Amino acid sequence: LLDVLDLSKDRVDGSLAYRKRCGMMICGSCGMRMYGRAILACKERMKPIVDRGHVPVISAMGNMPVLKDLVVDMSPFWTKIKNMKPWLETGYEEIPDKEFIHSQEEMNPIHKEALCIMCGCCVSECNSMESDPEFFGPAALAKGFRFVGDPRDRMKVERLEDYNDDHGTRHSTCCYFCNEGCPKGLDPRDAIAKLGAESIAQGIDRDMG
């Protein structure tokens, strides 16, 4: 699809606006919708669609303001990511003399979340964000679990307190559209469920959703 968009912009309408960068499913820039579902344009193959005689409907991602054509304003997305405090809080008062080594087994619980490319496709598909635009959203909450589940982080309880906000962890509709929309197969809804389970384990149960 990304090649088709490039050809269309070059040969048909030079004003066509869309985002792209790597073309290899790494940068997450080319998120959009085809037939109403979130995709990465660089991943979607057009030949099978053409062979079926279909003319696909391409549109901008959902749950974010459209700036022009297929370009959306990602500012609300990034604001919610930043609100997760997406950095390690190790609690070190001083820089240690040498690095602390953790086993692969200790890091496995956050393997999927660490691979997120921040494309926004899961947010585009989120039913909870349609009804509550202030909902943190699947990308931000998955990013939150990436640090809650990191054995090097020392702010787990504080993070969970923040994430169990009025628009936080327990306000997902469990529709799993975010899982379906993730082009990397990272299952952000599962990360939200793990945040909920970890909250209960830490005694943070005031919000019944």
WODA-V148289 format. One record per residue. RES is the residue in one small letter. PHI is phi in whole degrees, 0 to 359 (NA if undefined). Layout:
RES & PHI
RES & PHI
//
This chain:
l & NA
l & 299
d & 297
v & 296
l & 297
d & 300
l & 296
s & 296
k & 293
d & 286
r & 249
v & 244
d & 216
g & 292
s & 273
l & 302
a & 246
y & 202
r & 255
k & 202
r & 206
c & 279
g & 71
m & 227
m & 60
i & 245
c & 276
g & 78
s & 287
c & 264
g & 293
m & 196
r & 241
m & 235
y & 54
g & 83
r & 241
a & 288
i & 214
l & 260
a & 299
c & 286
k & 265
e & 281
r & 273
m & 266
k & 303
p & 299
i & 291
v & 296
d & 299
r & 277
g & 79
h & 269
v & 245
p & 290
v & 265
i & 252
s & 215
a & 287
m & 297
g & 272
n & 64
m & 221
p & 298
v & 276
l & 271
k & 193
d & 52
l & 257
v & 259
v & 249
d & 279
m & 272
s & 303
p & 300
f & 301
w & 290
t & 299
k & 290
i & 298
k & 296
n & 293
m & 282
k & 53
p & 281
w & 210
l & 287
e & 250
t & 282
g & 77
y & 290
e & 281
e & 228
i & 291
p & 295
d & 293
k & 216
e & 290
f & 265
i & 262
h & 241
s & 286
q & 299
e & 299
e & 291
m & 269
n & 304
p & 300
i & 249
h & 301
k & 296
e & 297
a & 287
l & 264
c & 299
i & 259
m & 58
c & 279
g & 88
c & 299
c & 294
v & 294
s & 303
e & 264
c & 284
n & 293
s & 297
m & 287
e & 294
s & 272
d & 220
p & 300
e & 276
f & 306
f & 303
g & 93
p & 295
a & 293
a & 294
l & 291
a & 296
k & 297
g & 299
f & 293
r & 304
f & 262
v & 301
g & 273
d & 277
p & 296
r & 276
d & 275
r & 247
m & 241
k & 304
v & 295
e & 297
r & 297
l & 298
e & 300
d & 293
y & 286
n & 270
d & 282
d & 300
h & 241
g & 254
t & 311
r & 273
h & 251
s & 280
t & 277
c & 59
c & 277
y & 68
f & 296
c & 295
n & 297
e & 294
g & 278
c & 289
p & 288
k & 258
g & 67
l & 265
d & 55
p & 299
r & 298
d & 296
a & 295
i & 296
a & 298
k & 293
l & 297
g & 297
a & 296
e & 293
s & 298
i & 299
a & 298
q & 267
g & 80
i & 265
d & 230
r & 290
d & 259
m & 269
g & 80
//
